[in-house]
Each structure stands twice: as structure tokens, then as C-alpha cells.
Amino acid sequence: MNNGTDSLLETYLFETNTLLEQLDELLIDAEQNGDFTEDNVNEIFRSMHTIKGSSAMLEFNSLMEIAHHIEDLFFYIRENGMDTLNADQKSELFNLMFSSTDKLREEVGKVENSEPLDTNIESFIDNINAFLTNLQSTGNGDVQAEATSGSSGSADGEDAVAAEMKLPYLLHIFFDEGCGMENLRAFMIVTSIQESDSSFQFYPADIETNSDTSEYIIDHGFYLGFKTQEDAENAVSHVSAAGNVRSYEILDKSDALEKKAAPVEVKEEAPKKTDAEAPKKAAKASDNKKKKDTPAAKQSLISVNLSKLDALMAIVGEIVITESMVTSSPELKDVKLDNFLKSARQLRKLTDDLQDISMSLRMVSVSSVFQKMNRIVRDMSKTLNKDTKLTIIGENTEVDKTIVDSIGDPIMHIVRNAMDHGIEDNVEDRIAAGKKPQGEIILSAEHTGSEVIISVTDDGAGVDPDKVLAKAAANGMLTKPEEEYSHREILNLLMMPGFSTNSEVTEFSGRGVGMDVVKKNVESIGGVINISSEKGKGSVFTLKIPLTLAIVDGMVISIGGSIYTVPIANIKQSFKATEADIVLDATGNEMIRCMDDYYPIIRLYELYGIEDACTSIEDGILMWVEGGDKSYCLFVDQLIGEQQVVVKPLPGYLNDFNIKNSGISGCTIMGDGNISIILDVVNVYNAARGIY
């Protein structure tokens, strides 16, 4: 497959997936309203027409056939109106459309994975056709689709084309020489104009299915026919925006149509015009000439492969590091170079701007992930017979594209968990508890500095801590006596591998997988997850996600001769302490009082075996850090300063040494060329306490 076809396939997948996502949103909203509006019907018709055309172009027959038959169905509905459907037919239509989008998405997934498409879709097509037949038999009779084109017979000239279509105004189009696939380029223009609900015809008529029409278009051009000049002029914007259009011109063939009835061939003569008509015709000709020479409109949006953005980000990171190495060179330490320092400051400003822009290119809203949850709540509501609505807040919040791709599964598991375990089975139980009969799940996102907080809140039954503790004890998951577990620790048991409160395996849960996967996936992108719940009131699952994985704001610290970086997002406070402030817990571990509570102390020099570090509490400094469900104090020699660092992954061969479990998440290159280890505060605590 050549690069051109690869690019075409990428465009097809992007556009088709986007259309299917939009259809899901439209169907959810329409079902909640109980009906399709006229705009809904037109949008579904146009979407299916586009999917049909692009699938036919790439010879994805199953996708083309499904979209084609749904298009036929909605053409009938568009012509007759939704009022001709009764309540049962509307309900069946919604189910049919949801199953159709699922089938289309399934086939698109096969295209993405280079798998063969389904060749046995007759039964699925029969369901659509049977529904259409049912509508026609109970409606106002069978409606035939209005012909959108004339016969595919040959035409010798513009007059013959006009006579063939019986329309007076032609838009004559020529494509760039050698651009290829002229018939399909013409079909894309037709599709674009059809989306504006214009009434027109085109010639040749079979451009969608007959590749031989490309030869005719190369030699004679492509024709669009309109009833009025205004319609033709409105179509010009679609033509000018299309790619590879060399020229276009509006032709008035009304006189030729009138002469078509003559039995003898008559050479076309310039029609006589009155003095009053002459200026108007001249102005129109001049106007057409201007439109013909107008360059194609430029698109304001482009799609970029994510790998190119990754490469850009990597290069920008290297530029930032190199700039820091140059300006911090030890050779310049005691040299006074005013002009150099001025240029260095300007360079730093420009690199910061470049860094911000390259990061912003990767930022996308979480709406694509959030909107998919509508479908999950809708399907589970019907399957579990739980009347539940989903409320979405802050869907325009933006995070890095890589993070958006990573949070889809965790959020899906949490929403499914809220539906299955959270929302009560019986409406009577909700009413007795003073709640609304309809359950509610709130999915929200908001920015807080360098993080995004995503929360999933349900107003269900909440978590029963006694039940969770008993289940964990029965499974042998407890590491200390039951009475020593705090409420927060009990809730964290929900995210242990193999834990499930369901006694039976169902379609949605009971296998002991789900929440442990959520925790693992969230932590893999540098995030943390917290659970809060009150029995009878509901639960809140909160995800704290970094905006990007490439660059973090960090505090650079020293321990002996070694330099480390701690993410600013994990730091709560730094303070000095004395030996008198230290107390020991029951197992002999050091603790210190901070903000009316006691926190463990982790001495990094002991953990990493650093010999030349400070050992006295008075000589160093304590840094109160928090990550996940861990909150403790790090003892370090000194704080060097805050710095934005470029995160570099560790070499792959180090994975054999279980580096991540030792509290190291990556590294960065400092301005002087030295490497600084980036600490993972959760795994630092686990490593120090021997928890793996």
C-alpha cells in the first residue's frame, strides 16, 4: 500500500469514526426526547450518505451496504416525516439505529486492525429492509426516491447535457490534470452539495459506481444542473472548497432547452439582447469569470499524525535541554557577557513559547471520552432495568492526546461499576431513602494547575464497609486485624486484584477484574485515584491526571552528591524539624507531627544507599509529599529549586531490575548535562516499607 492510499485510509477512518461518535450522541439525545427532529433525520441521512460514498471508494462493501440501506430508510422518513411512525415503530427505530452504529463500528474496527470484513450481512440488511417495508405498508404508500441525476447516456455538448437533465443552469467543472480518481472527486462534490439540501442533478450520473466516467470528466468536464442561477451560485462555495479543481463556470442553457424541440439541427447563435439586458448579461459574465479564477478556499483545520507530534515534542525537549546546557555552562560562570546574557534570556523566552505551543498542539478535550459514556449508561439502564441519567460537566477540559487515549478504559470501568453496584436495583428503595426515582451519575472534569481532576459521582447505595471488609477477609486479602482498618483503607480494598463484591458472575462484573485495572492504568500515566463513599448516599471516584506526560514541573533536590526531581504536584509542604519532633510508631518507624496529624518519615539516603548524605534531621529538610493513598515526609539534604523538566523514559534493559518498584519513574537531563532521577512518590513509600 503506497503512502497516498495510507493517507486516504487514515482520513477515512478519522472521518468515519467521527461521524459514528456524532451519531451516538445524536441518538442518545433523540431517544431521551422520544423522537427524531427534522434536523436529526437530515443529519443521519447525510452521515450515512457520506459513509456510503467513502466506503464505496475504498471498496469496503459491508460498510457501504449497511450505510446505503440506512440511507434509504431515512430518505423515506425524510420524505414522509416522523409523524407517520407510531410509538412502537419509533422505539424499534432507535434500537435498529443503535445496532446499526454498533455494526458499523465493528466493521471499522476490522479495517483498523487489517482484518477481513464481514461478508455475511444479509440478515442484518434484511432487518433494515423489513423495517422499511413495515413503514411503507403502514404509512402513506411507497415513496420512490427522487432522481438526483439524469441518465448515464452520452452527451456530445453542453446543450445536450442541459437537455438530458432538463435544467437550464449548468456548473461546468474541470479538475487538475493527472489528479486521478476524477469520478470520485466529482462524487465528493455532489455529496457536499447534497448536505446543504440543494435540489440539483449531475452528469455523468454513475460517477459513484463507474470508474470509466473519469475519462469523460477528463475530456469534457463534470456538470451540475440547477433550476435557478441562485442555486448554481450557492453551489460554487462547495466547488471552490474542493481539492484539485482547476476551473469552474456557470453556464446559462435556458435558450438551448427551448430550441431542443426543433426537428432540425440549428447552430447556436448569440441570442439578441435589448440594451437594458446587455449590461446585466455583461456583469453576469464578468462575475462568472471572477468565480472561475477564484482560488480554492483554504481549510482552517488539518489532521496531523500523532507520531509527528511525538517527534516534535521530543525535538522541542532536546532544544530546551540544549539551551539550558549552553546558558548554564561552567565555562561562562565568572565571565561577564552582557550581550550574551541578553540573548540567552530572549532564547529562553522563545524556547518556553515553543514548548507551550508544541504542548498545546497535543491538547484535546475529554468530550470524546465522556460522550461515549452516554451509550454505556443507556445500554446498561435497559439491561439492568435501572432508570439512570448521565450528567456531564466540563467536557471541554483539555489534556494531552496520549492521556485522553489512556483514560477511556478507566472511566468506562468506573461508570459501569456505578451502574452495576452503585445505583439501587429497586426504585422503591430510592424513594424510601428520600431520593429521586431516577438515578444519576455525574461525570465531571476540571483543571487545577498542572492536573485535571476527573470525578464520577453516583447517588446510589454507596459502599457498605462491613461487607467489603468481610469479603476481603474471606479472600485472605487483609494484612492486619480488621479493627485496625480505617474507612479510607477499606475503600482502597475495592481496587485490589481479584476483589469483587458480586457473588455471581454477570455480564458486567463478578470476575474480580475492573477496579484493579483502573488503578493500574491511572498510575501508569502518573495519575492517582481516590474513592470516597457514604453508605446510603452514594460514591465518588476521583482521578487526578497530569496534563501531559512529556513535561512536568519539578522540585530539584540533592541527597549527598546525587540530584533527584520530585513532581511539584506531589509536594504539600517543606519544613525544618529537630530530633525532638520525631516520634516512633509501634513498629519502630519514624513519624513526625504535621498539620495536626502524624506522618511517616522516609530517609532517601537509607533507601538508595547514599553514603555522603546528611543523616541528622537538623542538617536536612523534610518534604511532605502525597501520592495516591500515600502521605508521608521525605528527608533530603536540600532543595535546589523549582524547574520545568523534560521527562525521559528509562532504558528498556533496566526493566529487568524492577526499577519502577524502587520509586523511580524516569529521568531528566539538567542544564549542566547531569542526569536527575525523577521520583514516583507512591512507589518510594512502597519500596521503603517493602510493599510490592
N, C-alpha and C positions, 0 to 999 in steps of 0.2 A: 504493500500500500504506500503510495507516494505521499509527500508532505501535503500536497493540495487536498487529497482525499482525507488525510488525517485531520486537517483543519476543518474541512467540511463536516466530518463526523463529530468533532468537538462542538462545533456550532449547533449541529442538530441536537446533540444530547443536552446542551445547555438550554436551548430554546424549548425543547420538548419537556424537560424536567420542570422548567419554569412554568410552562403552561399547565402542567399537571398539578403543581403546587397551587397555582391560582384557582384551578378548577375545584380542588379540595376545599379551599377557603370559601369559594362561591357556593358550593353545595352545602357546606355546614351552615352558612348564613341563611340560605334559601330554605333549608329544612327547618331551621328554628323559626322562620317566618311562616312556614307552612305552604309556601308557593314560590314558583319562579316568576320573577318580574319579566317584562318585555326585554329589558336590558340584559337580564340573566340569560334568557333564551338566545338573544343575538350573540352574546359573548361565547356561550357554549358552541353555537353554530360556527362562529369564526375560528375558535380554538381548534375544533375538530377538522375544519377545512384546512387549517394550516398544518396540523399534524398529518392529515391525509396526504397533502401535497408533498411535504418534505420527506415523508416515509416512502412515498412512491418514487421520489427522485433517487433515493438511496436503495430502493428495492427491498425495503423491509415490509413484506407483504402482509404479515399478520397485523402489524400496527396500522397499515394503510386500510385494510379491510374493516377492522373494528371502527376506526375513526370515520370511515366512509358511511357505514350503516348508522352510526350515531348521528352523523351529519344529516342523513336522510330523515331520521326520526325528528330531529329538531327543525328541519325545514318544514315538515308537516305541522309541528306545533307552532312555528313562527307564522305560518300562513293561516292557521285556524284559531290560535290563541289558547292559553291555558284554561280558559273558561269551559272549553269543551271536555276537559278531563274531570271525572268525579273524584271523590276523596280517595277511594281505593286505588284508582289509577295513578294519582299523584304520589301516593305512598310507594307504589310499585315502581314508579319512575325514579324516585330518589334511590331506592335500593338498586335498581338497574344501573344508574349512573355511578354509584359508589363502586359496584362490582366492575363496571367498565373501566373506571380510572385505575382500579387495582390491577386489572388485567393489562392495561396499557403500561402501567409502571413495572409490572413483572416482565413484560417483553422488553422494555427499555433497559431494565437491569441485565437481561441476557445480552443485549447489544453492548453494554458497558463491559461485560465480562467475556466478550467474544464467544458466547455460547450460541448454539443454533436456536433460531426462533421456533415457536410452536407452529407446526403445520396442520394441526387438527383443531381448528377453531370453529368448525361448522356448528357445533352445538351452542357455542356462545353467540354466534351470529344469528342462529335460529331464535334464540331468546329475544334478541333485539327486534328481529323481523316479526316475531309473534306478537310482541307488544305493540308495534306499529300497526299490524293488521287489526288488532283489537281496537286500537284508537280509531282507525278508519271505519270499522264496522259499526262503532257506537257513535261516531261523530257525524259530520255533515257531508259524508261522502269522500271518496278518494280524490285527493288533490294531486294533480300532476305538477311536477316541478317546472317552473318557467324556464324556458331555454335561455341559457346565458350566452349562447353562441350560435352562429349560423352553421350551415352545412360545411363539411370539410372539403367540399369540392374545390377545384382550382379556380383561380381568378386571374385574368390577364392584365388588369389595371385597377387603378383606384376607383373608377366609376363602377367597374364590375363588382369590386368588394363592397362598395356602398350599396349597390343593388342587391347583392347577396344578403346583406344584413338588414336592408331596408331602413337604414338610419342615415341621416344627412350629414352628420359631423364626424369626421374621422380624425383620430390622433395617430399619426404615422410615425413609427419609431424604428430607428436603426441602432444596433449595438456595435461596440468596438470590434474591429477586425481581429479575428483569432481568439476572441474571449472564450469560445466554446460553450456548449450546452445552451444555445440561444433559445431553444424551446422552453427550457426550464426557467431561464431568466425571464422570459415573457410571462410564464405562468406565475412567477412570484409577484410580478407587477399586477397581474389580474387579481391575485389573492389580496394584495394590499388595497386595491381599489374596492374590492368586494367588502372589505372590513368597514368601509365608510358608507355601506348601504346604498351605493350608487347603482342605478339601472343602466346597463350597457351590454354590448356584445363584443366579441373579439374574433379575429381571423389571422391565421388558421385556427380552427376550432378545437382540434385534437392535440394541442401542444402538450397536455399533461401526460398523454399515453403514447404519443407517436414521436419518436426522436427524429424521424425523417423530415419533420416540419422545420428543423433547424436550417436545412438547405434553402427552403423557401424564404425563411426570415432573413438569411444572409443576403439573398439575391434581391428580394422585393420588400423586406421590412416586415414589421408586425403592425397590425391595425387594431385599434379600439374604436368601436362605433357608439355614438351617443345621440340622443334625441334632440338635445339643445346644445348650443355653443357654451352655455354656462356650465353644463355638466362636463363638457370636454375640458374647459379651462380649470375646473376643480380637480380633474384627474391629473393635471400637469404636475402638481406638487408631489404626487406619488411617483410619477415617472422620473422627475428630476432627482428624487432622493434615491432612486435605484442605482445600483452599480453598473458600470460598463455600458452606459447609454451614451452613444456617440452624438445623436441628434434626434429631435422630435419636432413635429409641426402639426398644427391643427388645419384640416382641410374641410372646406365647405362644399359638399356634393349635392346640395338640395336641387340645383338645376339639372344635374345629371340624372337624378332619380326621376324627375318629371319627364325627361326625354327618353327614359328607358323603354317607355311603352311604344315608341315609334318602331314600325316594322323594318325600316331600312337603317343602315349604319350611317350615323351622322358624325362628322368630325366636330369635336368640341370647340366652340368659339367663345371668345370672351363675351360674356353677357353685357348687353347695353345697360349703362347706368345713367341715372339722372345726375344733374350737377349736385343735387343735395345728397345723393348717395355716395358720390365719389370720395369726399373727404372721409366718410365713415369707413369705407372699404380700405382706403389707403392707411388709415390709422390702425385698422384691424390687422392688415398685412404687416405693418411695421411692428405691431405688438407681438404677432406670431414669430417674427424674425428675432425679436429680442428674447422670447422664450426659448426659441430654438438654440440660441447661442449661450443661454444661461448655464453656467457650470452646475454640476450635481451638488446638492446640499451636503454639507459635511455633518457627520454624526458627532454628537456631543459626548457619547459614551462608547467605550470599547471594552472588549473582554480580553483579559491577559491571563496566560497560563500561570498557575500558582508557582511552578518551578522557577519561572523567570523572576517572580517577586522574591522567592527564596534566595536566588543568586544575587539579586540587587541588594537584599538585606545583608548578605554575607560580605559583599564588597564594601558597603557602607560601614559595616562593623570594622573591617580592616582599615578603612580610611580613618575612622575615629581613633583606633589604636595607634596607627602610624603617626597621626597628628599629635597625639599625646606623647609619644616617644620622642618626636622631634623637639617639641616645645619643652619637654622635661629632661632633655639630655644633660647628663652630669658635666659635660664639657662646657656648657653655657652657664653653669651655676653662678660663677662670680664675674661673668663678663657683662658689661653694660652695653646693650644694643637696643637703643630706644626704637629705632625703626623696625627692627626685628620683632620686638615685643608688641608693637602696634599691629604689625601684620599678623602676628600669632593670634592676637585677640580677635581680629577680623576672621581669620581662618577658623578659629574655634566657633564663632557665631555661625559661619556658613556651614560647618560640619554639623552643628546642632540642628540647623534648619533642614539640612539634607536628611539627617536622621529622622526628624519629625515627619517630613514629607514621605519618606520611604516607609515609615511605620503606618502612616495614615492610609497608604495605598492598600495595605493588607487588612484594614479595619472594615468589618461588615457588621450589619445589625443582626441581632439574635432572632429577628422576626421569622426567619426561615425555619428555625428550630421550634420556636414557640407555636407557630401556626400548625405544625404537624401534630401537636398535642390535641388540637381540636378533634381530629379524626379518632385518636385513641380514646378520648373521653366519650365521644359519640358512640363508637362501636361497643365499648365496654358497658356503657349505660344500657344499651339494648340487650347485650348478652347476659349481664348480671341483674337486669331489671332494676337498676338504680337510677332514678331521675337526678341527674347531676349536670351542672353547667360549669364551664371553664371561663374564668375571668383572666384576661391577660393585661398586664401593666408593664410599661417600659419596654415594649418590643423593639423600639428603635435604638436601644442601647447598643453601642458598637464595641466589638472586641476583635482580636486578631483572627483571621480566617482559620488558622490551624486550631485555635481554641474552639471556635464555633463548631468545627467538624468533630471535635472531641467530646463536646458536652451533650450531643444529641442523645446518645445511649443512656448516660446517667439520668438525664431529665426524664426520658421515657420510662425508665425503671421506677423512678420516684412517683411519677404520675400514675402509673399502673398500680403501684403499691398503695397510693392514696385511694384509688378507686376500689381496689380489692379488699384492703384491710381497714382503711380509714372510714369511708362513707358507710353508714349503717345499712344493713340488709332490709330492715323494716321501716317504712315511713312512720308507723305508729311510735317507734322508739324515738325518732327525731322530734315528733310533735310533743311526746311526753317530756322530753328534755328541754322544751321551750325553743326548739329550732324550727326553721322553715322546712316544709316538706321536701323541697328540692335541695339537694346537697350542692356544695360549691367548692371548687378547687381554684385557688388564686395562684397564678404563675407570674412572678414579677422579676424585674431586673433593674438595677441602678448602679451608677458609678460612685465609687468612694475613693478618690485619689488614684492610686495605681491598681486598684482592684475593681472587679464587678461583683456585686452581690446578687445572686440568683436565689430566690426562695420559692418553695412550693408549699402552700398552706391549704389545709383542708379543715372543714368544720365538722369532721366526723366524730367517731367514738374515742379517738385518742389511743394512746398506748397504755395497756394495763401492766405496770411494772412488776406486780407479783407474778403474773402469767409469764412474762418474759424471763424473770429470774428462775422460775420453776422449770421452764423449758430448757434454759441454759444449763441448769444443774443436772437435769435428766440426760442431757447430751454430753456431760462431762466437760463443759467449757469454762467452768469457774476456776479461778486461780487463787481465791481466798474465800473465807466464810461469807455466806450470803448477807449477813447483817452488816458487813463492812462495805458493801457496795452502795455508793451514792446514787441519786436519781440519774445523774448525767452518765455515770458508768453503766448503769442498767440499760439506758437507751443506746449506748455505744455497742452493747452486745448484739443489737439488731444487725450490725454491719460485720459480724464475724462470719467467716466462711462456714457454710453448712447450716447456718441458723435459719429456721423458719417457724413461724407460729401456726402455720396451717397444718392440720393433722392429715389432710388428704391432698394428693397432687391434683391440681386443676389445670385448666388451660393457661392460667395466668401466674400461678405460684405454687409453692409447696415442695419444690425440689432443693431448697436451701441455697439457691444462687440468686443473685439480683443485687441486694444491698452491698454485699462484699465486693461485687464487681463495680458498683457505683463508687465506693470508697477508693478502690484501686485506680480506676480511670481518672477520678478527680485529682488524686495525689500525683498521678503520672504527669499532669500538666501544671504542677506546682500549686494546686488548689487544696482547700480543706473543706470538709463537710461537717456540719453540726446538726444535731437533732434536738428539738425541744417539743414536749408534749404534755398535755394535761388530760387525764382520764375523763372522758365525757365531753371534752371541749374541742379536741382536735389536735393536729400535729403541724409542726413547721420544720421542713428540711431546708437548711441554708447552705448554699455553696459560695465560697469565696474564691474567685477565679482571677488570676493575673490577667492584665490587658494583653500582654504579649509574652512570648517565651524567649524572644531574642535579646531583649534589653531590660535590665532591672535596675532600680535604684538601690544601692547597697551601702552599708557602713563597713569601711575597711578597718580591720582590727589587726593587732600584732600579738603574737604569743611567742616569746623568745625571738628567734630570728625568722620566724615564719609569718607570712601575711595571709589573712583569711578575709572573706567577704560574707556578711550576713545581710540578707534582704531587708530593706527598711520596713517592708510591710509586716515583718515578723517581730519588730522591735517595739516594746511598750515603753521602756524607760531605762536609763543608765544612771548609776549612782555609786558613790563610795560607801564602804562599810568597814567596820572594825571586827576584830576577833570576838569581841563581847556580843556582837549582834548575831553570831552563829549559834544555832542550837542543833541537836541531833535527834533524829526520829527513833522509833523503836528498833529499827534495824541498823542504826549507826550512821545513816546517811545525813549529810549536812543540809540544814534548812535555814532560811532567813525570812524575817517578817517584812512584808511589803504590802502597802495598801490594805492593812487590816487582815492580812492572810499570810500563811506560810507557804514558801515555795522551795523546791529542791535546788541545790547548787550543783552545777556540773563544771568541773575543772578541766578545761580542754587540754591543758598540758599533760594531765594524767591520762586522758583518753587517747591522745595521739603520741604519747611518749616523748614530749619535747623537753630536753634537759636544761636549756638555758633560760627558762621562763620564770616569771615571778611566782613565788609559792606562798607569799604572805598576803592575806586579804587586804591589809592596809596599803600594800605597794601596787596592787592592781585595781581593777574596776569591775563592778558587776553589771551585767546587761540582762534586763528582764525581757524574755522573749516568749512568744506564744505561737503555736502552730498546731492545727488540728485540735485534738483534745489535750494537748500537752502545753503546760505553762510552767516555766522554770527560769532560773538565772544562770547565765554563763559567766564564768570567771575568766577574764582576759587581762593581758598586760596593759594595753592602752587602746584608745580609739584614735585612728589616724584621720578619719574624716569621711564625709558622705561623698559618694561618687556614682555616676551612672556607668554601669559596666555592661560589656557585650558578653553574653553567655556563650561559652564554648563547650560542646559535649566532650566527655572524656573519651580517650581512645577505646575502641571496642575490646581490645585484649584485656583491659582492666576489669571487665565484667566477670572474668573468672575469679577475681579476688573479692567479689561481693562488696565492691566499693560503696554502692548506694546505701547498703545497710550500715555502713560505718559513719554515715552522716554527711557524705559528700555528694552534691547534686550536679556539679560541673566545675568549670574553672573560667578564669578570665585573664587577659594579658594586661598588666598595668602599664602606666606611662613610661616607666624605666625599663620595660621589657621583661620584668619578672612575672611569674605566674602566681595568681592568687586563687586559692581554693574557695569555691562558693559552698557554704554550709546549708544543709537541709535540717532545720531546727527540730523537726519531728524525729528524724532518724538519728540525730545526735543524741537525743534523750534515750531512745531505744537502745542505741549502741552502748551508752554509758551504763544503762541498767540491765543490759544483757537480754533485751526483749527483741525477738526476731519473728 
